[in-house]
């Protein structure tokens, strides 16, 4: 059975993954940029936090959507 999920979930997953990837990239760059190391590490931490927040929110939406679908199918019987 294929569940129909809102497109917003896919968008949040993509945004979360991209933000985490950007954070990882900033951490890698921080190893070579001596003069900007603190700023880059702070930016990487912020990007990682935003990415994980988006991924967590998308996971919550998946759970809520599955619960809603289950309740609707139960009401239809």
ABEGO torsion letter per residue (X at the ends): XBBBBBAAAAAAAAAAAAAAAAAAAAAAAAAABAAAAAAAAAAAAAAAAAAAAAAAAAAAAAAAAAAAAAAAAAAAX
